[in-house]
Amino acid sequence: MSKFIWYDLMTPDVKASTDFYAHVAGWAMQESGMPGAPPYTVLSANGIGVGGIMATPPDMQMPPVWTGYIYSDDVDRDAKRATELGGGVFRAPQDIPGVGRFTVLTDPSGAAFIAFKPNSTEQPTPVPDGTPGHFGWRELMSGNWQQAFAFYEKLFGWSKTEAMDMGPMGTYQLFQTGPGQTGGMMTKAPQDPSPPHWNYYINVDAMDAAVTRATARGAKTIMEPMEVPGGGFACGLIDPQGGAFSLFSMKR
């Protein structure tokens, strides 16, 4: 199965965003220093790279957005296969010199993600579930979760685990990309004005303290901290530049 291996934020104000997330998530920041490439700030937790922050290109007028990278052993094949399965290609496959090859794809309801094949054969460093500073959950709010799951199952080999009945909200389908649960997906509510999208949860040490850090720096809470099935607490926020993100912690 293909796994999520990286996450990055495209934002109109890199300095403000790096300051904000360093304070909230405790990330260390370092410029990539790639010659000839646009500036890219690498985020790390306890010396392990977890993602990056880059400036929104001038020709792309869009709100800040976090995007997940899913490992691909053949980016060009996966781009072709995605369209055959009802998805789309937002950006055609291309190389990042010295780093790897990528393509920006969308699933059948329009949620975007990146298929990425790194040049290196080095595997992501495993960490225990819930380790602060790492992304601990991935959540797809879809136009049709059954259609979306079939797409990811055929493209990346993902498999279903538990299905949770959320009452009037519908089914929350958990999935895995390897041992253990990786994330969940559901059909978003008709009254939800946002387009179908992926949402990523950053692990933090304690929920209330992290929310206080975020709101003190200008974030807005869109989902108050709540206990979730299986244990732990989750919260949804908007960063000061307008980018949505979520937090997770085993401690309130």
ZADO-1210 file (C-alpha; in nm, 4 decimals, padded with zeros to 6 digits):
<atoms>
<atom x="00.0000" y="00.0000" z="00.0000" code="MET" pos="1"/>
<atom x="00.1102" y="00.3565" z="-00.0683" code="SER" pos="2"/>
<atom x="00.1363" y="00.5752" z="00.2424" code="LYS" pos="3"/>
<atom x="00.1316" y="00.9457" z="00.3231" code="PHE" pos="4"/>
<atom x="00.4968" y="01.0454" z="00.3563" code="ILE" pos="5"/>
<atom x="00.5026" y="01.4288" z="00.3662" code="TRP" pos="6"/>
<atom x="00.2819" y="01.7346" z="00.4121" code="TYR" pos="7"/>
<atom x="00.3283" y="02.0953" z="00.3124" code="ASP" pos="8"/>
<atom x="00.1587" y="02.4297" z="00.3440" code="LEU" pos="9"/>
<atom x="00.1264" y="02.6816" z="00.0618" code="MET" pos="10"/>
<atom x="00.0730" y="03.0256" z="00.2138" code="THR" pos="11"/>
<atom x="00.0883" y="03.3938" z="00.1109" code="PRO" pos="12"/>
<atom x="00.3048" y="03.4829" z="00.4141" code="ASP" pos="13"/>
<atom x="00.5792" y="03.2293" z="00.4814" code="VAL" pos="14"/>
<atom x="00.7383" y="03.4228" z="00.7686" code="LYS" pos="15"/>
<atom x="00.4093" y="03.4627" z="00.9565" code="ALA" pos="16"/>
<atom x="00.3182" y="03.0979" z="00.8973" code="SER" pos="17"/>
<atom x="00.6542" y="02.9597" z="01.0103" code="THR" pos="18"/>
<atom x="00.6415" y="03.1706" z="01.3257" code="ASP" pos="19"/>
<atom x="00.2857" y="03.0560" z="01.3981" code="PHE" pos="20"/>
<atom x="00.3382" y="02.6814" z="01.3474" code="TYR" pos="21"/>
<atom x="00.6729" y="02.6785" z="01.5266" code="ALA" pos="22"/>
<atom x="00.4923" y="02.8211" z="01.8286" code="HIS" pos="23"/>
<atom x="00.1879" y="02.5922" z="01.8070" code="VAL" pos="24"/>
<atom x="00.3395" y="02.2611" z="01.6942" code="ALA" pos="25"/>
<atom x="00.6927" y="02.3073" z="01.8281" code="GLY" pos="26"/>
<atom x="00.8501" y="02.2488" z="01.4870" code="TRP" pos="27"/>
<atom x="01.2089" y="02.3365" z="01.4080" code="ALA" pos="28"/>
<atom x="01.2455" y="02.5250" z="01.0796" code="MET" pos="29"/>
<atom x="01.5288" y="02.5128" z="00.8276" code="GLN" pos="30"/>
<atom x="01.5574" y="02.6447" z="00.4715" code="GLU" pos="31"/>
<atom x="01.6039" y="02.3664" z="00.2184" code="SER" pos="32"/>
<atom x="01.8793" y="02.5568" z="00.0399" code="GLY" pos="33"/>
<atom x="01.8105" y="02.3920" z="-00.2974" code="MET" pos="34"/>
<atom x="01.9966" y="02.5913" z="-00.5677" code="PRO" pos="35"/>
<atom x="01.7674" y="02.7441" z="-00.8278" code="GLY" pos="36"/>
<atom x="01.4493" y="02.6311" z="-00.6512" code="ALA" pos="37"/>
<atom x="01.1893" y="02.8562" z="-00.4876" code="PRO" pos="38"/>
<atom x="01.2447" y="02.9016" z="-00.1124" code="PRO" pos="39"/>
<atom x="01.1133" y="02.6066" z="00.0891" code="TYR" pos="40"/>
<atom x="01.1153" y="02.5802" z="00.4686" code="THR" pos="41"/>
<atom x="01.1514" y="02.2258" z="00.6015" code="VAL" pos="42"/>
<atom x="00.9646" y="02.1403" z="00.9228" code="LEU" pos="43"/>
<atom x="01.1014" y="01.8844" z="01.1660" code="SER" pos="44"/>
<atom x="01.0062" y="01.7339" z="01.5009" code="ALA" pos="45"/>
<atom x="01.2873" y="01.5930" z="01.7162" code="ASN" pos="46"/>
<atom x="01.5186" y="01.5950" z="01.4156" code="GLY" pos="47"/>
<atom x="01.2756" y="01.4100" z="01.1867" code="ILE" pos="48"/>
<atom x="01.1417" y="01.5917" z="00.8808" code="GLY" pos="49"/>
<atom x="00.7616" y="01.6026" z="00.8665" code="VAL" pos="50"/>
<atom x="00.6763" y="01.8640" z="00.6047" code="GLY" pos="51"/>
<atom x="00.7412" y="02.2059" z="00.4593" code="GLY" pos="52"/>
<atom x="00.6094" y="02.5574" z="00.4019" code="ILE" pos="53"/>
<atom x="00.6307" y="02.7483" z="00.0740" code="MET" pos="54"/>
<atom x="00.4930" y="03.0690" z="-00.0744" code="ALA" pos="55"/>
<atom x="00.1822" y="03.0623" z="-00.2898" code="THR" pos="56"/>
<atom x="00.2945" y="03.1362" z="-00.6492" code="PRO" pos="57"/>
<atom x="00.1868" y="03.4831" z="-00.7693" code="PRO" pos="58"/>
<atom x="-00.0259" y="03.3305" z="-01.0469" code="ASP" pos="59"/>
<atom x="-00.2260" y="03.1175" z="-00.8021" code="MET" pos="60"/>
<atom x="-00.4882" y="03.3153" z="-00.6137" code="GLN" pos="61"/>
<atom x="-00.6033" y="03.0726" z="-00.3435" code="MET" pos="62"/>
<atom x="-00.6328" y="03.0502" z="00.0332" code="PRO" pos="63"/>
<atom x="-00.3550" y="02.8756" z="00.2269" code="PRO" pos="64"/>
<atom x="-00.3807" y="02.4986" z="00.2035" code="VAL" pos="65"/>
<atom x="-00.2114" y="02.1932" z="00.3523" code="TRP" pos="66"/>
<atom x="-00.1476" y="01.9133" z="00.1007" code="THR" pos="67"/>
<atom x="-00.0485" y="01.5532" z="00.1681" code="GLY" pos="68"/>
<atom x="00.2102" y="01.3609" z="-00.0349" code="TYR" pos="69"/>
<atom x="00.1352" y="00.9939" z="-00.1029" code="ILE" pos="70"/>
<atom x="00.4225" y="00.7663" z="-00.2030" code="TYR" pos="71"/>
<atom x="00.4206" y="00.6540" z="-00.5657" code="SER" pos="72"/>
<atom x="00.6635" y="00.4143" z="-00.7290" code="ASP" pos="73"/>
<atom x="00.5581" y="00.5465" z="-01.0729" code="ASP" pos="74"/>
<atom x="00.4172" y="00.9001" z="-01.0795" code="VAL" pos="75"/>
<atom x="00.3358" y="00.9026" z="-01.4517" code="ASP" pos="76"/>
<atom x="00.1490" y="00.5730" z="-01.4265" code="ARG" pos="77"/>
<atom x="-00.0498" y="00.6955" z="-01.1251" code="ASP" pos="78"/>
<atom x="-00.1457" y="01.0203" z="-01.3024" code="ALA" pos="79"/>
<atom x="-00.2802" y="00.8213" z="-01.5966" code="LYS" pos="80"/>
<atom x="-00.4532" y="00.5719" z="-01.3694" code="ARG" pos="81"/>
<atom x="-00.6141" y="00.8517" z="-01.1630" code="ALA" pos="82"/>
<atom x="-00.7906" y="00.9911" z="-01.4695" code="THR" pos="83"/>
<atom x="-00.9058" y="00.6417" z="-01.5693" code="GLU" pos="84"/>
<atom x="-01.0593" y="00.6042" z="-01.2222" code="LEU" pos="85"/>
<atom x="-01.2545" y="00.9303" z="-01.2472" code="GLY" pos="86"/>
<atom x="-01.0032" y="01.1665" z="-01.0859" code="GLY" pos="87"/>
<atom x="-00.8050" y="01.4460" z="-01.2477" code="GLY" pos="88"/>
<atom x="-00.4566" y="01.5848" z="-01.3000" code="VAL" pos="89"/>
<atom x="-00.4198" y="01.9367" z="-01.1590" code="PHE" pos="90"/>
<atom x="-00.0468" y="01.9522" z="-01.2356" code="ARG" pos="91"/>
<atom x="00.1195" y="01.7134" z="-01.4803" code="ALA" pos="92"/>
<atom x="00.4096" y="01.4972" z="-01.3610" code="PRO" pos="93"/>
<atom x="00.7359" y="01.6868" z="-01.3293" code="GLN" pos="94"/>
<atom x="01.0733" y="01.6568" z="-01.1608" code="ASP" pos="95"/>
<atom x="01.2060" y="01.8473" z="-00.8618" code="ILE" pos="96"/>
<atom x="01.5800" y="01.8378" z="-00.9368" code="PRO" pos="97"/>
<atom x="01.7654" y="01.6385" z="-00.6745" code="GLY" pos="98"/>
<atom x="01.4454" y="01.5593" z="-00.4819" code="VAL" pos="99"/>
<atom x="01.2019" y="01.3490" z="-00.6806" code="GLY" pos="100"/>
<atom x="00.9083" y="01.3469" z="-00.9221" code="ARG" pos="101"/>
<atom x="00.5528" y="01.4543" z="-00.8400" code="PHE" pos="102"/>
<atom x="00.2085" y="01.5214" z="-00.9783" code="THR" pos="103"/>
<atom x="-00.0891" y="01.7014" z="-00.8224" code="VAL" pos="104"/>
<atom x="-00.4016" y="01.4883" z="-00.8574" code="LEU" pos="105"/>
<atom x="-00.7660" y="01.5117" z="-00.7578" code="THR" pos="106"/>
<atom x="-01.0016" y="01.2313" z="-00.6625" code="ASP" pos="107"/>
<atom x="-01.3479" y="01.1981" z="-00.8270" code="PRO" pos="108"/>
<atom x="-01.5053" y="01.4629" z="-00.6016" code="SER" pos="109"/>
<atom x="-01.2175" y="01.7086" z="-00.6457" code="GLY" pos="110"/>
<atom x="-01.0089" y="01.6660" z="-00.3270" code="ALA" pos="111"/>
<atom x="-00.6424" y="01.7297" z="-00.4101" code="ALA" pos="112"/>
<atom x="-00.3292" y="01.5387" z="-00.3092" code="PHE" pos="113"/>
<atom x="00.0226" y="01.4842" z="-00.4406" code="ILE" pos="114"/>
<atom x="00.1632" y="01.1566" z="-00.5700" code="ALA" pos="115"/>
<atom x="00.5377" y="01.1680" z="-00.5094" code="PHE" pos="116"/>
<atom x="00.8351" y="00.9448" z="-00.5834" code="LYS" pos="117"/>
<atom x="01.1480" y="01.0604" z="-00.3963" code="PRO" pos="118"/>
<atom x="01.4908" y="01.0105" z="-00.5496" code="ASN" pos="119"/>
<atom x="01.6101" y="00.8648" z="-00.2196" code="SER" pos="120"/>
<atom x="01.5227" y="00.5116" z="-00.1098" code="THR" pos="121"/>
<atom x="01.5325" y="00.6232" z="00.2555" code="GLU" pos="122"/>
<atom x="01.2110" y="00.5379" z="00.4392" code="GLN" pos="123"/>
<atom x="01.0287" y="00.7808" z="00.6734" code="PRO" pos="124"/>
<atom x="01.1507" y="00.7348" z="01.0300" code="THR" pos="125"/>
<atom x="00.8809" y="00.5495" z="01.2278" code="PRO" pos="126"/>
<atom x="00.7614" y="00.7124" z="01.5489" code="VAL" pos="127"/>
<atom x="00.5092" y="00.5952" z="01.8103" code="PRO" pos="128"/>
<atom x="00.1469" y="00.6926" z="01.7488" code="ASP" pos="129"/>
<atom x="00.0632" y="01.0288" z="01.8997" code="GLY" pos="130"/>
<atom x="00.4215" y="01.1633" z="01.8966" code="THR" pos="131"/>
<atom x="00.3934" y="01.5455" z="01.9225" code="PRO" pos="132"/>
<atom x="00.4935" y="01.7352" z="01.6104" code="GLY" pos="133"/>
<atom x="00.4007" y="01.4558" z="01.3713" code="HIS" pos="134"/>
<atom x="00.0852" y="01.4205" z="01.1635" code="PHE" pos="135"/>
<atom x="-00.1285" y="01.1589" z="01.3316" code="GLY" pos="136"/>
<atom x="-00.4516" y="01.1421" z="01.1300" code="TRP" pos="137"/>
<atom x="-00.5710" y="01.2087" z="00.7758" code="ARG" pos="138"/>
<atom x="-00.9355" y="01.2850" z="00.7051" code="GLU" pos="139"/>
<atom x="-01.1156" y="01.3132" z="00.3740" code="LEU" pos="140"/>
<atom x="-01.4342" y="01.5195" z="00.3600" code="MET" pos="141"/>
<atom x="-01.5718" y="01.3954" z="00.0300" code="SER" pos="142"/>
<atom x="-01.8603" y="01.4540" z="-00.2033" code="GLY" pos="143"/>
<atom x="-01.9147" y="01.0775" z="-00.1914" code="ASN" pos="144"/>
<atom x="-01.6954" y="00.8727" z="00.0415" code="TRP" pos="145"/>
<atom x="-01.7837" y="00.5362" z="-00.1149" code="GLN" pos="146"/>
<atom x="-01.6746" y="00.6581" z="-00.4576" code="GLN" pos="147"/>
<atom x="-01.3651" y="00.8167" z="-00.3056" code="ALA" pos="148"/>
<atom x="-01.2641" y="00.5011" z="-00.1200" code="PHE" pos="149"/>
<atom x="-01.2965" y="00.2921" z="-00.4354" code="ALA" pos="150"/>
<atom x="-01.0654" y="00.5403" z="-00.6103" code="PHE" pos="151"/>
<atom x="-00.7926" y="00.5269" z="-00.3434" code="TYR" pos="152"/>
<atom x="-00.8298" y="00.1512" z="-00.3016" code="GLU" pos="153"/>
<atom x="-00.7651" y="00.0914" z="-00.6722" code="LYS" pos="154"/>
<atom x="-00.4964" y="00.3576" z="-00.7079" code="LEU" pos="155"/>
<atom x="-00.2959" y="00.2993" z="-00.3884" code="PHE" pos="156"/>
<atom x="-00.4186" y="-00.0312" z="-00.2429" code="GLY" pos="157"/>
<atom x="-00.5761" y="00.1166" z="00.0708" code="TRP" pos="158"/>
<atom x="-00.8132" y="-00.0992" z="00.2747" code="SER" pos="159"/>
<atom x="-01.1126" y="-00.0364" z="00.5001" code="LYS" pos="160"/>
<atom x="-01.1076" y="-00.0977" z="00.8732" code="THR" pos="161"/>
<atom x="-01.3926" y="00.0020" z="01.1076" code="GLU" pos="162"/>
<atom x="-01.7022" y="00.1902" z="00.9888" code="ALA" pos="163"/>
<atom x="-01.8556" y="00.4252" z="01.2441" code="MET" pos="164"/>
<atom x="-02.2230" y="00.5223" z="01.2354" code="ASP" pos="165"/>
<atom x="-02.2386" y="00.8994" z="01.2909" code="MET" pos="166"/>
<atom x="-02.6179" y="00.9160" z="01.2905" code="GLY" pos="167"/>
<atom x="-02.7587" y="01.1949" z="01.0683" code="PRO" pos="168"/>
<atom x="-02.4017" y="01.2789" z="00.9595" code="MET" pos="169"/>
<atom x="-02.3655" y="00.9385" z="00.7929" code="GLY" pos="170"/>
<atom x="-02.0827" y="00.6866" z="00.8014" code="THR" pos="171"/>
<atom x="-01.7268" y="00.7667" z="00.9037" code="TYR" pos="172"/>
<atom x="-01.5147" y="00.5028" z="00.7293" code="GLN" pos="173"/>
<atom x="-01.1715" y="00.4338" z="00.8770" code="LEU" pos="174"/>
<atom x="-00.8960" y="00.3142" z="00.6445" code="PHE" pos="175"/>
<atom x="-00.5390" y="00.1908" z="00.6613" code="GLN" pos="176"/>
<atom x="-00.2355" y="00.2211" z="00.4362" code="THR" pos="177"/>
<atom x="-00.0387" y="-00.0353" z="00.6362" code="GLY" pos="178"/>
<atom x="-00.0557" y="-00.1804" z="00.9877" code="PRO" pos="179"/>
<atom x="-00.2894" y="00.0202" z="01.2115" code="GLY" pos="180"/>
<atom x="-00.5438" y="00.2859" z="01.1236" code="GLN" pos="181"/>
<atom x="-00.4350" y="00.5770" z="00.9050" code="THR" pos="182"/>
<atom x="-00.7380" y="00.8014" z="00.8797" code="GLY" pos="183"/>
<atom x="-01.1055" y="00.8313" z="00.7989" code="GLY" pos="184"/>
<atom x="-01.3365" y="00.9567" z="00.5289" code="MET" pos="185"/>
<atom x="-01.6982" y="01.0586" z="00.5097" code="MET" pos="186"/>
<atom x="-01.9422" y="01.2407" z="00.2838" code="THR" pos="187"/>
<atom x="-01.9503" y="01.6024" z="00.3917" code="LYS" pos="188"/>
<atom x="-02.2778" y="01.7570" z="00.5013" code="ALA" pos="189"/>
<atom x="-02.4816" y="01.9358" z="00.2297" code="PRO" pos="190"/>
<atom x="-02.4730" y="02.2583" z="00.4318" code="GLN" pos="191"/>
<atom x="-02.0905" y="02.2523" z="00.4490" code="ASP" pos="192"/>
<atom x="-01.9821" y="02.5246" z="00.2001" code="PRO" pos="193"/>
<atom x="-01.6238" y="02.4004" z="00.1662" code="SER" pos="194"/>
<atom x="-01.5269" y="02.1928" z="-00.1380" code="PRO" pos="195"/>
<atom x="-01.4231" y="01.8285" z="-00.0866" code="PRO" pos="196"/>
<atom x="-01.0811" y="01.8265" z="00.0783" code="HIS" pos="197"/>
<atom x="-00.8255" y="01.6413" z="00.2863" code="TRP" pos="198"/>
<atom x="-00.7726" y="01.7535" z="00.6452" code="ASN" pos="199"/>
<atom x="-00.4574" y="01.6711" z="00.8432" code="TYR" pos="200"/>
<atom x="-00.4226" y="01.6436" z="01.2226" code="TYR" pos="201"/>
<atom x="-00.1027" y="01.7530" z="01.3959" code="ILE" pos="202"/>
<atom x="-00.0220" y="01.5695" z="01.7196" code="ASN" pos="203"/>
<atom x="00.0326" y="01.8013" z="02.0158" code="VAL" pos="204"/>
<atom x="00.1324" y="01.7432" z="02.3777" code="ASP" pos="205"/>
<atom x="-00.1961" y="01.8577" z="02.5386" code="ALA" pos="206"/>
<atom x="-00.5036" y="01.9925" z="02.3595" code="MET" pos="207"/>
<atom x="-00.6037" y="02.2907" z="02.5757" code="ASP" pos="208"/>
<atom x="-00.2487" y="02.4237" z="02.5931" code="ALA" pos="209"/>
<atom x="-00.2044" y="02.3917" z="02.2158" code="ALA" pos="210"/>
<atom x="-00.5359" y="02.5638" z="02.1403" code="VAL" pos="211"/>
<atom x="-00.4371" y="02.8449" z="02.3759" code="THR" pos="212"/>
<atom x="-00.1056" y="02.8831" z="02.1933" code="ARG" pos="213"/>
<atom x="-00.2849" y="02.8931" z="01.8583" code="ALA" pos="214"/>
<atom x="-00.5614" y="03.1377" z="01.9485" code="THR" pos="215"/>
<atom x="-00.3155" y="03.3672" z="02.1265" code="ALA" pos="216"/>
<atom x="-00.1355" y="03.3988" z="01.7911" code="ARG" pos="217"/>
<atom x="-00.4530" y="03.4768" z="01.5962" code="GLY" pos="218"/>
<atom x="-00.6020" y="03.1373" z="01.5049" code="ALA" pos="219"/>
<atom x="-00.9788" y="03.0852" z="01.5060" code="LYS" pos="220"/>
<atom x="-01.1440" y="02.7702" z="01.6380" code="THR" pos="221"/>
<atom x="-01.3938" y="02.6135" z="01.3957" code="ILE" pos="222"/>
<atom x="-01.4416" y="02.2877" z="01.5880" code="MET" pos="223"/>
<atom x="-01.4098" y="02.3065" z="01.9654" code="GLU" pos="224"/>
<atom x="-01.1932" y="02.0394" z="02.1330" code="PRO" pos="225"/>
<atom x="-01.3932" y="01.7193" z="02.1573" code="MET" pos="226"/>
<atom x="-01.3278" y="01.3677" z="02.2763" code="GLU" pos="227"/>
<atom x="-01.3183" y="01.1186" z="01.9903" code="VAL" pos="228"/>
<atom x="-01.3971" y="00.7460" z="01.9797" code="PRO" pos="229"/>
<atom x="-01.0970" y="00.5372" z="02.0729" code="GLY" pos="230"/>
<atom x="-00.9618" y="00.8023" z="02.3102" code="GLY" pos="231"/>
<atom x="-00.8008" y="01.1399" z="02.2673" code="GLY" pos="232"/>
<atom x="-00.9171" y="01.4875" z="02.1727" code="PHE" pos="233"/>
<atom x="-00.9460" y="01.6658" z="01.8375" code="ALA" pos="234"/>
<atom x="-00.9915" y="02.0285" z="01.7398" code="CYS" pos="235"/>
<atom x="-01.0274" y="02.2184" z="01.4113" code="GLY" pos="236"/>
<atom x="-00.8806" y="02.5652" z="01.3551" code="LEU" pos="237"/>
<atom x="-00.8042" y="02.8307" z="01.0937" code="ILE" pos="238"/>
<atom x="-00.4550" y="02.9784" z="01.1073" code="ASP" pos="239"/>
<atom x="-00.4023" y="03.3581" z="01.0942" code="PRO" pos="240"/>
<atom x="-00.3512" y="03.3485" z="00.7145" code="GLN" pos="241"/>
<atom x="-00.6748" y="03.1530" z="00.6583" code="GLY" pos="242"/>
<atom x="-00.5440" y="02.7961" z="00.6300" code="GLY" pos="243"/>
<atom x="-00.7423" y="02.5133" z="00.7901" code="ALA" pos="244"/>
<atom x="-00.5629" y="02.2648" z="01.0140" code="PHE" pos="245"/>
<atom x="-00.6483" y="02.0293" z="01.2987" code="SER" pos="246"/>
<atom x="-00.4894" y="01.9151" z="01.6222" code="LEU" pos="247"/>
<atom x="-00.4959" y="01.5847" z="01.8064" code="PHE" pos="248"/>
<atom x="-00.3808" y="01.4887" z="02.1541" code="SER" pos="249"/>
<atom x="-00.4348" y="01.2015" z="02.3947" code="MET" pos="250"/>
<atom x="-00.4430" y="01.4578" z="02.6792" code="LYS" pos="251"/>
<atom x="-00.6965" y="01.7377" z="02.7249" code="ARG" pos="252"/>
</atoms>
